[in-house]
Amino acid sequence: MTRKGWWLLAAALSLAGCKEGEARLAALPFQDSFERAELGPDWRAEPGWSVKDGQVYSAGTRNRALWLQAALPRDAVIELTARSESPAGDIKFEAWGDGQNHASGYVFIFGGWRNSISAIARLDEHGADRQEVNRPNQVRMGQHYRMKVVRQGEVIRWYVDDKLLLDFYDSAPLHGQGHDRFAFNDWEAQLYFDDLRIRPATPEDR
């Protein structure tokens, strides 16, 4: 085979590999109740993450997130249940990230910083532009919280148990390739996550 022939073959195989990789992405709407023994192919597993009693479990992964292999649209609704079994609270998840790195999108922290601050942060959870609310001991050990994130255009709204906790206005919203993944995350808390649902947002969503 000529050099040109080998180059064309390599290019074709590369394109085939890309299509195969795209095919492995989970479709939306997506839901997962974790009623199984393993995380499964929809998740990019990191050390410290597992399925326990039908829930995603972490005892502290120091921001090695568990990334979902699905592409988020720019406007989406994300729902999940979470609880902490640590006095520090510190429930954390991320959205519109790159699928590999912590704080590559928006970070949602409920009862962080020793259970004193809840925040939405963009690209840096310690950034000066984060939106936050200061409420000591907001997260109660063992309590299940139903969370809902609605993103429409330039606004993200975060609800906890059907009450608006925070909203975040971004004049340059992160979206598209490199900013289209969701993840559960954790620092050092003992966390459980369950009943994840993700779907495109509609004009009726609030």
Buried (B, 14 or more C-beta within 10 A) or exposed (E): EEEEEEEEEEEEEEEEEEEEEEEEBBEBEBEBEBEEEEBEEBBBBBEBBBBEEBBBBBBBBEBBBBBBBBBBBBBBBBBBBBBBEBBBBBBBBBBBBBBEBBBBBBBBBBBBBEBBBBBBBBBEBEEEEBBBEEBEEBBBBEEEBBBBBBBBEEEBBBBBEEEEBBEBEBEEBBBEEBBBBBBBBBBBBBBBBBBBBBBEBEEEBE
